[in-house]
Amino acid sequence: MGETSGGGGWRRAGIAGAAIGVLAAGAAAGVAIERLTVGRSVRQKARLALDATGPYGTLRGTPGRALADDGTVLAYEIDESDDVDGAGGAASSPVTVVFSHGFCLSQDSWHYQRAALRGRVRAVYWDQRGHGRSARGAAEPVTIERLGRDLKAVVDAAAPEGPLVLVGHSMGGMTVMALADRHPELIRDRVAGVAFVGTSPGRLEEVSYGLPLVGVNAVRRVLPGMLRALGSQAELVEKGRRATADLFAGLVKKYSFASKDVDPAVVRFAERMIESVPVDVVAQFYPAFGAHDKLAALAAFRGLPALALAGEQDLVTPVSHTEAIAAELPGGELVVVPDAGHLVMLERPDAVTDALTALLARAGEGPDNG
């Protein structure tokens, strides 16, 4: 292959990598390249410096493995309550809180909440298939229903008894809905509370990502086929993603955060999580979001302490989707966090942690499992 055609292939991979960056950040069309006046080498050095900044992604618990019903190994970690062996025993810390993360993230996306809750409750953090430390599973499209079955496997392995509080962000919230749809008896018998953070019950095809809807819909029509093609050329596309790192960083910031004062190290942490998910995994998951419709499943949570929380400027799962969830959960708390985007738990961690702490207080007694 000649130099010209090779360069063309590399350039196409760069464009494809940028497109995957948009998808991974939750968007469906392009955004202008930022900071063109700053040299590439300077930006690269800045990224390397930020990689070494802060404790993000360093919190670890007791590792475990759950086996999904198709044999896929799912990684989870448990943070025990400090009182588990104390005088209070299980009575003073009865609930296991299970955290499910979003698309192209990992269990580490709950960094701030994990740091705040350590020792206060028993908590389980897990990586969805193809993300973090979990295996990918079969090379086939992944449905939200499949993720709900995965969550059931994690619960069976890490918290086989006792009351639960389920917390899900974005795709993780959809996973919780799928669990309820398939196992309403588990919700009825064991769930003491639920939190939906920056997520959606469905109708994601109506989201415009802050862009003209006509253009977004045109992209949606060709995207599934493009992703299948890109998934078969994963190595080339990954090179393209690295080559377009500056565009990718701008996309992550635009579609993950809303405030101008967000810590650059936090932005870089989110960027690292997103870029760590291979393009073929992105391709496997993408069709699931258009098919997602779990509004009816929310009925399983009625009467339970519930939280529906979103960043006010979330472009990926807009506030209206969180309001739709809250409308199905009478008596639940609706929290809209000002000046925050899709990764609200990283951008405004205190607001999210305070809301979760209040939920845990309301769910503290849990159902009677004695």
C-alpha positions as a Markdown table, in Angstrom:
| # | Residue | x | y | z |
|---|---|---|---|---|
| 1 | Met | 0.0 | 0.0 | 0.0 |
| 2 | Gly | 1.4 | 3.4 | -1.0 |
| 3 | Glu | 2.1 | 6.3 | 1.3 |
| 4 | Thr | -0.9 | 8.2 | 0.0 |
| 5 | Ser | -3.4 | 5.4 | 0.5 |
| 6 | Gly | -1.9 | 4.6 | 3.9 |
| 7 | Gly | -2.2 | 8.2 | 5.0 |
| 8 | Gly | -5.9 | 8.2 | 3.8 |
| 9 | Gly | -6.6 | 5.1 | 5.8 |
| 10 | Trp | -5.0 | 6.7 | 8.9 |
| 11 | Arg | -7.0 | 9.8 | 8.4 |
| 12 | Arg | -10.3 | 7.9 | 8.0 |
| 13 | Ala | -9.4 | 6.1 | 11.2 |
| 14 | Gly | -8.9 | 9.4 | 12.9 |
| 15 | Ile | -12.3 | 10.6 | 11.7 |
| 16 | Ala | -13.9 | 7.3 | 12.8 |
| 17 | Gly | -12.1 | 7.5 | 16.1 |
| 18 | Ala | -13.5 | 11.0 | 16.6 |
| 19 | Ala | -17.0 | 9.6 | 15.8 |
| 20 | Ile | -16.5 | 7.0 | 18.5 |
| 21 | Gly | -15.4 | 9.6 | 20.9 |
| 22 | Val | -18.7 | 11.4 | 20.3 |
| 23 | Leu | -20.6 | 8.2 | 20.9 |
| 24 | Ala | -18.7 | 7.3 | 24.0 |
| 25 | Ala | -19.4 | 10.7 | 25.4 |
| 26 | Gly | -23.1 | 10.1 | 24.6 |
| 27 | Ala | -23.5 | 12.4 | 21.5 |
| 28 | Ala | -24.4 | 11.6 | 18.0 |
| 29 | Ala | -22.8 | 14.4 | 15.9 |
| 30 | Gly | -19.7 | 16.5 | 15.8 |
| 31 | Val | -18.5 | 19.5 | 17.8 |
| 32 | Ala | -15.9 | 22.1 | 16.9 |
| 33 | Ile | -12.3 | 21.4 | 17.8 |
| 34 | Glu | -11.2 | 23.5 | 20.8 |
| 35 | Arg | -7.9 | 25.1 | 21.8 |
| 36 | Leu | -6.4 | 25.2 | 18.3 |
| 37 | Thr | -3.9 | 27.8 | 19.4 |
| 38 | Val | -2.3 | 25.4 | 21.9 |
| 39 | Gly | 0.5 | 23.2 | 20.6 |
| 40 | Arg | -0.2 | 19.4 | 20.5 |
| 41 | Ser | 3.0 | 18.6 | 22.4 |
| 42 | Val | 1.9 | 21.0 | 25.2 |
| 43 | Arg | -1.5 | 19.4 | 25.4 |
| 44 | Gln | 0.0 | 15.9 | 25.4 |
| 45 | Lys | 2.3 | 16.9 | 28.3 |
| 46 | Ala | -0.7 | 18.3 | 30.2 |
| 47 | Arg | -2.6 | 15.1 | 29.8 |
| 48 | Leu | 0.3 | 13.0 | 31.1 |
| 49 | Ala | 0.6 | 15.4 | 34.1 |
| 50 | Leu | -3.1 | 15.1 | 34.8 |
| 51 | Asp | -2.9 | 11.3 | 34.6 |
| 52 | Ala | -0.6 | 11.4 | 37.7 |
| 53 | Thr | -2.9 | 13.9 | 39.5 |
| 54 | Gly | -5.4 | 13.0 | 42.2 |
| 55 | Pro | -6.6 | 9.7 | 43.7 |
| 56 | Tyr | -9.2 | 9.0 | 41.0 |
| 57 | Gly | -9.7 | 5.3 | 40.3 |
| 58 | Thr | -7.4 | 4.2 | 43.2 |
| 59 | Leu | -10.1 | 3.1 | 45.7 |
| 60 | Arg | -10.3 | -0.6 | 45.9 |
| 61 | Gly | -12.4 | -3.1 | 47.9 |
| 62 | Thr | -12.5 | -6.8 | 48.4 |
| 63 | Pro | -12.7 | -8.3 | 44.9 |
| 64 | Gly | -15.2 | -10.9 | 43.7 |
| 65 | Arg | -16.4 | -12.5 | 40.5 |
| 66 | Ala | -20.0 | -13.2 | 39.5 |
| 67 | Leu | -20.9 | -15.6 | 36.6 |
| 68 | Ala | -23.5 | -14.3 | 34.2 |
| 69 | Asp | -26.0 | -16.8 | 32.9 |
| 70 | Asp | -24.1 | -16.9 | 29.6 |
| 71 | Gly | -20.8 | -17.6 | 31.4 |
| 72 | Thr | -19.3 | -14.1 | 31.2 |
| 73 | Val | -17.2 | -13.2 | 34.3 |
| 74 | Leu | -18.3 | -10.0 | 35.9 |
| 75 | Ala | -16.0 | -8.2 | 38.3 |
| 76 | Tyr | -17.2 | -6.5 | 41.5 |
| 77 | Glu | -15.7 | -5.2 | 44.7 |
| 78 | Ile | -17.2 | -4.9 | 48.2 |
| 79 | Asp | -16.6 | -2.2 | 50.7 |
| 80 | Glu | -17.8 | -3.5 | 54.1 |
| 81 | Ser | -19.3 | -1.4 | 56.8 |
| 82 | Asp | -16.9 | -0.7 | 59.7 |
| 83 | Asp | -19.7 | -1.8 | 62.1 |
| 84 | Val | -20.2 | -5.2 | 60.4 |
| 85 | Asp | -18.3 | -7.0 | 63.3 |
| 86 | Gly | -19.1 | -4.4 | 66.0 |
| 87 | Ala | -21.7 | -4.4 | 68.7 |
| 88 | Gly | -24.3 | -3.1 | 66.3 |
| 89 | Gly | -23.8 | -5.9 | 63.9 |
| 90 | Ala | -26.1 | -6.1 | 60.9 |
| 91 | Ala | -28.9 | -4.3 | 62.7 |
| 92 | Ser | -27.0 | -0.9 | 62.6 |
| 93 | Ser | -26.0 | -1.3 | 59.0 |
| 94 | Pro | -28.6 | -3.5 | 57.4 |
| 95 | Val | -28.5 | -2.4 | 53.8 |
| 96 | Thr | -26.2 | -3.4 | 50.9 |
| 97 | Val | -25.9 | -0.6 | 48.4 |
| 98 | Val | -25.3 | -1.8 | 44.8 |
| 99 | Phe | -23.8 | 0.8 | 42.4 |
| 100 | Ser | -24.2 | 0.3 | 38.6 |
| 101 | His | -22.2 | 2.6 | 36.3 |
| 102 | Gly | -22.9 | 4.1 | 32.9 |
| 103 | Phe | -21.9 | 3.4 | 29.3 |
| 104 | Cys | -18.1 | 3.7 | 28.6 |
| 105 | Leu | -17.4 | 4.2 | 32.3 |
| 106 | Ser | -16.5 | 1.8 | 35.1 |
| 107 | Gln | -17.2 | 1.3 | 38.8 |
| 108 | Asp | -14.5 | 4.0 | 39.5 |
| 109 | Ser | -17.0 | 6.6 | 38.2 |
| 110 | Trp | -18.4 | 6.5 | 41.7 |
| 111 | His | -15.1 | 7.6 | 43.2 |
| 112 | Tyr | -16.4 | 10.5 | 45.4 |
| 113 | Gln | -19.5 | 8.6 | 46.6 |
| 114 | Arg | -17.3 | 5.6 | 47.4 |
| 115 | Ala | -14.9 | 7.7 | 49.4 |
| 116 | Ala | -17.7 | 9.4 | 51.4 |
| 117 | Leu | -19.6 | 6.1 | 52.1 |
| 118 | Arg | -16.6 | 3.9 | 53.0 |
| 119 | Gly | -17.1 | 2.3 | 56.3 |
| 120 | Arg | -20.6 | 3.7 | 56.7 |
| 121 | Val | -22.5 | 1.1 | 54.6 |
| 122 | Arg | -21.9 | -2.1 | 52.9 |
| 123 | Ala | -21.5 | -1.3 | 49.3 |
| 124 | Val | -21.0 | -3.3 | 46.0 |
| 125 | Tyr | -19.4 | -1.7 | 43.0 |
| 126 | Trp | -19.3 | -3.7 | 39.7 |
| 127 | Asp | -18.1 | -3.3 | 36.2 |
| 128 | Gln | -20.7 | -3.9 | 33.4 |
| 129 | Arg | -19.6 | -6.5 | 30.8 |
| 130 | Gly | -17.0 | -5.2 | 28.4 |
| 131 | His | -16.1 | -2.4 | 30.9 |
| 132 | Gly | -13.5 | -2.1 | 33.6 |
| 133 | Arg | -12.3 | -5.5 | 34.8 |
| 134 | Ser | -15.3 | -7.5 | 33.6 |
| 135 | Ala | -15.1 | -9.8 | 30.6 |
| 136 | Arg | -16.8 | -8.9 | 27.3 |
| 137 | Gly | -18.9 | -12.0 | 26.7 |
| 138 | Ala | -20.0 | -13.1 | 23.3 |
| 139 | Ala | -19.3 | -11.0 | 20.2 |
| 140 | Glu | -23.0 | -10.0 | 19.7 |
| 141 | Pro | -25.2 | -7.0 | 20.4 |
| 142 | Val | -25.7 | -6.4 | 24.1 |
| 143 | Thr | -29.3 | -5.5 | 25.2 |
| 144 | Ile | -30.4 | -3.7 | 28.3 |
| 145 | Glu | -32.3 | -6.8 | 29.3 |
| 146 | Arg | -29.0 | -8.7 | 29.2 |
| 147 | Leu | -27.5 | -6.1 | 31.6 |
| 148 | Gly | -30.4 | -6.6 | 34.0 |
| 149 | Arg | -29.7 | -10.3 | 34.1 |
| 150 | Asp | -26.0 | -9.5 | 34.8 |
| 151 | Leu | -27.0 | -7.3 | 37.7 |
| 152 | Lys | -29.0 | -10.2 | 39.1 |
| 153 | Ala | -25.9 | -12.4 | 38.9 |
| 154 | Val | -23.9 | -9.8 | 40.8 |
| 155 | Val | -26.5 | -9.4 | 43.5 |
| 156 | Asp | -26.7 | -13.2 | 43.9 |
| 157 | Ala | -22.9 | -13.4 | 44.3 |
| 158 | Ala | -22.2 | -10.3 | 46.3 |
| 159 | Ala | -25.4 | -9.8 | 48.3 |
| 160 | Pro | -27.4 | -13.0 | 48.3 |
| 161 | Glu | -29.5 | -12.0 | 51.3 |
| 162 | Gly | -30.6 | -8.9 | 53.2 |
| 163 | Pro | -32.1 | -5.6 | 52.0 |
| 164 | Leu | -30.7 | -3.7 | 49.0 |
| 165 | Val | -30.5 | -0.2 | 47.8 |
| 166 | Leu | -30.0 | 0.0 | 44.0 |
| 167 | Val | -28.1 | 3.0 | 42.5 |
| 168 | Gly | -27.7 | 3.4 | 38.8 |
| 169 | His | -26.2 | 6.1 | 36.6 |
| 170 | Ser | -27.1 | 6.4 | 32.9 |
| 171 | Met | -26.9 | 2.9 | 31.4 |
| 172 | Gly | -26.6 | 1.7 | 35.0 |
| 173 | Gly | -30.0 | 3.1 | 35.8 |
| 174 | Met | -31.4 | 1.4 | 32.7 |
| 175 | Thr | -29.8 | -1.8 | 34.0 |
| 176 | Val | -31.7 | -1.4 | 37.3 |
| 177 | Met | -35.0 | -0.9 | 35.4 |
| 178 | Ala | -34.3 | -4.1 | 33.4 |
| 179 | Leu | -33.7 | -6.0 | 36.7 |
| 180 | Ala | -37.0 | -4.8 | 38.0 |
| 181 | Asp | -38.8 | -5.7 | 34.7 |
| 182 | Arg | -37.5 | -9.3 | 34.9 |
| 183 | His | -37.4 | -9.8 | 38.7 |
| 184 | Pro | -40.2 | -7.8 | 40.3 |
| 185 | Glu | -40.2 | -10.3 | 43.1 |
| 186 | Leu | -36.7 | -9.3 | 44.1 |
| 187 | Ile | -37.7 | -5.7 | 44.2 |
| 188 | Arg | -40.7 | -6.5 | 46.3 |
| 189 | Asp | -38.9 | -8.8 | 48.7 |
| 190 | Arg | -35.5 | -7.2 | 49.2 |
| 191 | Val | -35.1 | -3.7 | 47.8 |
| 192 | Ala | -35.4 | -0.9 | 50.4 |
| 193 | Gly | -34.6 | 2.0 | 48.1 |
| 194 | Val | -33.6 | 3.0 | 44.6 |
| 195 | Ala | -31.6 | 5.9 | 43.0 |
| 196 | Phe | -31.7 | 6.8 | 39.4 |
| 197 | Val | -28.9 | 9.2 | 38.5 |
| 198 | Gly | -28.7 | 10.9 | 35.0 |
| 199 | Thr | -30.6 | 8.2 | 33.3 |
| 200 | Ser | -33.7 | 7.5 | 31.1 |
| 201 | Pro | -36.7 | 5.2 | 31.0 |
| 202 | Gly | -36.7 | 5.3 | 27.2 |
| 203 | Arg | -37.4 | 7.5 | 24.1 |
| 204 | Leu | -33.7 | 8.2 | 23.7 |
| 205 | Glu | -34.3 | 8.6 | 20.0 |
| 206 | Glu | -35.8 | 12.0 | 20.8 |
| 207 | Val | -32.6 | 13.3 | 22.4 |
| 208 | Ser | -30.9 | 16.0 | 20.3 |
| 209 | Tyr | -27.6 | 16.3 | 22.3 |
| 210 | Gly | -27.9 | 20.1 | 22.0 |
| 211 | Leu | -27.7 | 19.8 | 18.2 |
| 212 | Pro | -30.3 | 20.2 | 15.4 |
| 213 | Leu | -32.5 | 17.1 | 15.6 |
| 214 | Val | -32.7 | 16.7 | 11.8 |
| 215 | Gly | -28.9 | 16.3 | 11.6 |
| 216 | Val | -28.9 | 14.0 | 14.6 |
| 217 | Asn | -31.6 | 11.8 | 13.1 |
| 218 | Ala | -29.6 | 11.6 | 9.8 |
| 219 | Val | -26.6 | 10.4 | 11.7 |
| 220 | Arg | -28.7 | 7.8 | 13.6 |
| 221 | Arg | -29.8 | 6.2 | 10.4 |
| 222 | Val | -26.3 | 5.4 | 9.2 |
| 223 | Leu | -24.7 | 4.9 | 12.6 |
| 224 | Pro | -25.5 | 1.2 | 13.3 |
| 225 | Gly | -24.0 | 0.2 | 10.0 |
| 226 | Met | -21.0 | 2.4 | 10.4 |
| 227 | Leu | -20.4 | 1.0 | 13.9 |
| 228 | Arg | -20.5 | -2.6 | 12.7 |
| 229 | Ala | -17.9 | -1.7 | 10.1 |
| 230 | Leu | -15.7 | 0.1 | 12.6 |
| 231 | Gly | -16.0 | -2.8 | 15.0 |
| 232 | Ser | -14.4 | -5.1 | 12.4 |
| 233 | Gln | -11.5 | -2.7 | 12.2 |
| 234 | Ala | -11.0 | -2.0 | 15.9 |
| 235 | Glu | -7.2 | -1.7 | 15.8 |
| 236 | Leu | -7.3 | 0.9 | 13.1 |
| 237 | Val | -10.0 | 2.9 | 14.8 |
| 238 | Glu | -8.2 | 2.8 | 18.1 |
| 239 | Lys | -5.2 | 4.4 | 16.4 |
| 240 | Gly | -7.5 | 7.0 | 15.1 |
| 241 | Arg | -8.9 | 7.7 | 18.5 |
| 242 | Arg | -5.4 | 8.3 | 19.8 |
| 243 | Ala | -4.5 | 10.5 | 16.9 |
| 244 | Thr | -7.6 | 12.7 | 17.5 |
| 245 | Ala | -7.1 | 12.9 | 21.3 |
| 246 | Asp | -7.6 | 16.6 | 21.4 |
| 247 | Leu | -11.0 | 16.5 | 19.7 |
| 248 | Phe | -11.9 | 13.5 | 21.9 |
| 249 | Ala | -11.0 | 15.5 | 25.0 |
| 250 | Gly | -13.2 | 18.4 | 23.9 |
| 251 | Leu | -16.1 | 16.1 | 23.2 |
| 252 | Val | -15.8 | 14.4 | 26.6 |
| 253 | Lys | -15.9 | 17.8 | 28.4 |
| 254 | Lys | -18.8 | 19.1 | 26.4 |
| 255 | Tyr | -21.0 | 16.1 | 26.9 |
| 256 | Ser | -20.0 | 15.1 | 30.4 |
| 257 | Phe | -19.7 | 18.3 | 32.3 |
| 258 | Ala | -21.4 | 21.7 | 32.2 |
| 259 | Ser | -19.5 | 24.0 | 34.6 |
| 260 | Lys | -16.4 | 26.0 | 33.8 |
| 261 | Asp | -14.8 | 25.3 | 37.1 |
| 262 | Val | -14.7 | 21.5 | 36.9 |
| 263 | Asp | -11.3 | 20.1 | 38.0 |
| 264 | Pro | -9.2 | 19.4 | 34.9 |
| 265 | Ala | -7.9 | 16.2 | 36.6 |
| 266 | Val | -11.6 | 15.0 | 36.9 |
| 267 | Val | -12.1 | 15.7 | 33.3 |
| 268 | Arg | -9.0 | 13.7 | 32.4 |
| 269 | Phe | -10.1 | 10.9 | 34.7 |
| 270 | Ala | -13.5 | 10.7 | 32.8 |
| 271 | Glu | -11.6 | 10.8 | 29.5 |
| 272 | Arg | -9.4 | 7.9 | 30.5 |
| 273 | Met | -12.4 | 5.8 | 31.5 |
| 274 | Ile | -14.2 | 6.5 | 28.3 |
| 275 | Glu | -11.2 | 6.0 | 26.0 |
| 276 | Ser | -10.5 | 2.6 | 27.7 |
| 277 | Val | -13.6 | 1.0 | 26.2 |
| 278 | Pro | -12.7 | -0.6 | 22.9 |
| 279 | Val | -14.6 | 0.4 | 19.8 |
| 280 | Asp | -16.0 | -3.0 | 19.2 |
| 281 | Val | -17.6 | -2.9 | 22.7 |
| 282 | Val | -19.1 | 0.5 | 21.8 |
| 283 | Ala | -20.5 | -1.1 | 18.7 |
| 284 | Gln | -22.0 | -4.0 | 20.6 |
| 285 | Phe | -23.8 | -1.7 | 23.1 |
| 286 | Tyr | -25.0 | 1.2 | 20.9 |
| 287 | Pro | -28.2 | -0.4 | 19.4 |
| 288 | Ala | -29.5 | -1.2 | 22.9 |
| 289 | Phe | -30.2 | 2.5 | 23.7 |
| 290 | Gly | -32.6 | 3.0 | 20.8 |
| 291 | Ala | -34.5 | -0.1 | 21.9 |
| 292 | His | -34.6 | 0.8 | 25.6 |
| 293 | Asp | -38.1 | 1.3 | 26.9 |
| 294 | Lys | -38.6 | 0.5 | 30.6 |
| 295 | Leu | -41.0 | 3.1 | 31.9 |
| 296 | Ala | -43.5 | 0.5 | 32.9 |
| 297 | Ala | -40.9 | -1.4 | 34.9 |
| 298 | Leu | -40.7 | 1.6 | 37.3 |
| 299 | Ala | -44.0 | 0.5 | 38.8 |
| 300 | Ala | -42.0 | -2.2 | 40.8 |
| 301 | Phe | -40.4 | 0.6 | 42.8 |
| 302 | Arg | -43.6 | 2.5 | 43.8 |
| 303 | Gly | -43.9 | 3.0 | 47.5 |
| 304 | Leu | -40.2 | 2.6 | 48.1 |
| 305 | Pro | -37.8 | 5.4 | 49.1 |
| 306 | Ala | -36.6 | 6.7 | 45.7 |
| 307 | Leu | -34.3 | 9.3 | 44.3 |
| 308 | Ala | -34.4 | 10.7 | 40.7 |
| 309 | Leu | -31.4 | 13.0 | 40.2 |
| 310 | Ala | -30.0 | 14.8 | 37.2 |
| 311 | Gly | -27.6 | 17.6 | 36.2 |
| 312 | Glu | -29.6 | 20.6 | 35.0 |
| 313 | Gln | -27.6 | 20.8 | 31.8 |
| 314 | Asp | -27.3 | 17.1 | 31.0 |
| 315 | Leu | -27.2 | 16.8 | 27.2 |
| 316 | Val | -27.1 | 13.0 | 27.1 |
| 317 | Thr | -30.1 | 12.1 | 29.3 |
| 318 | Pro | -31.9 | 15.4 | 29.7 |
| 319 | Val | -33.7 | 16.5 | 32.9 |
| 320 | Ser | -37.1 | 15.8 | 31.3 |
| 321 | His | -36.2 | 12.0 | 31.3 |
| 322 | Thr | -35.4 | 12.2 | 35.0 |
| 323 | Glu | -38.7 | 14.0 | 35.6 |
| 324 | Ala | -40.5 | 11.2 | 33.7 |
| 325 | Ile | -38.9 | 8.8 | 36.2 |
| 326 | Ala | -39.9 | 10.8 | 39.2 |
| 327 | Ala | -43.5 | 11.0 | 37.9 |
| 328 | Glu | -43.7 | 7.2 | 38.1 |
| 329 | Leu | -42.4 | 7.2 | 41.7 |
| 330 | Pro | -44.9 | 9.2 | 43.8 |
| 331 | Gly | -43.3 | 10.1 | 47.1 |
| 332 | Gly | -39.8 | 9.9 | 45.6 |
| 333 | Glu | -37.4 | 12.8 | 45.7 |
| 334 | Leu | -36.6 | 14.7 | 42.5 |
| 335 | Val | -33.2 | 16.5 | 42.6 |
| 336 | Val | -32.0 | 18.7 | 39.8 |
| 337 | Val | -28.4 | 19.8 | 40.3 |
| 338 | Pro | -27.6 | 23.3 | 38.9 |
| 339 | Asp | -24.6 | 23.9 | 36.7 |
| 340 | Ala | -24.0 | 20.2 | 36.1 |
| 341 | Gly | -23.9 | 17.8 | 33.2 |
| 342 | His | -24.2 | 14.1 | 32.6 |
| 343 | Leu | -21.4 | 13.0 | 34.9 |
| 344 | Val | -23.0 | 14.9 | 37.8 |
| 345 | Met | -21.6 | 12.5 | 40.4 |
| 346 | Leu | -18.0 | 13.6 | 39.4 |
| 347 | Glu | -18.9 | 17.2 | 38.7 |
| 348 | Arg | -21.0 | 18.0 | 41.7 |
| 349 | Pro | -20.1 | 15.1 | 44.0 |
| 350 | Asp | -21.3 | 16.7 | 47.3 |
| 351 | Ala | -24.8 | 17.2 | 45.9 |
| 352 | Val | -25.0 | 13.6 | 44.7 |
| 353 | Thr | -23.5 | 12.2 | 47.9 |
| 354 | Asp | -25.9 | 14.3 | 50.1 |
| 355 | Ala | -28.9 | 13.1 | 48.1 |
| 356 | Leu | -27.8 | 9.4 | 48.4 |
| 357 | Thr | -27.1 | 9.8 | 52.1 |
| 358 | Ala | -30.7 | 11.2 | 52.6 |
| 359 | Leu | -32.0 | 8.2 | 50.6 |
| 360 | Leu | -30.1 | 5.7 | 52.7 |
| 361 | Ala | -31.5 | 7.4 | 55.8 |
| 362 | Arg | -35.0 | 6.9 | 54.5 |
| 363 | Ala | -34.3 | 3.3 | 53.5 |
| 364 | Gly | -32.3 | 2.5 | 56.6 |
| 365 | Glu | -34.7 | 0.1 | 58.2 |
| 366 | Gly | -35.2 | -1.9 | 55.0 |
| 367 | Pro | -37.8 | -4.6 | 54.5 |
| 368 | Asp | -38.3 | -7.2 | 57.1 |
| 369 | Asn | -36.1 | -10.1 | 56.1 |
| 370 | Gly | -35.9 | -11.7 | 59.5 |
